Amino acid sequence: MEPWADPGEPTPEKAFEKHILDNKIFNVQPRQGTLNPGEQMELNVFYYPKETKRHHLKAFLQIMNGKPLIINF
């Protein structure tokens, strides 16, 4: 796509995802980190609903030299 091209209207799913991210409905801490084989770390997911509605978000964890891990919230 050309840098000047208009991407058009977002799909309803993309608009909903943008709404969730813009309103910080989900917060994941830590946002990044590195683990060696066999190590563990605590991952905290906070949910701050600001309206009565169903919310969902996919989180992608990149595995070095491996497939990404997708977690659905």
C-alpha positions, 0 to 999 in steps of 0.5 A: 500500500502506498504511504499516502493511500487511504486505508478506508474505514476499519472493520468493526472488529478493528474498530472495537480493538482500537476502542479497547486499546485507546480506553486501556480496558486491559493492562498487562504487566510486564509489557516485555521481558526475556526468559531463559529456558526453564525460567518463569515470570508472573504475568498480571492482567488487569481488566478495567471495564468502563462500560457494561459490555463484553470485551475481548482482546488477543495478546501475542507473546513472541517466542524467540526461535519459535511460534508466537503464543496467542492468549485470548482475554 
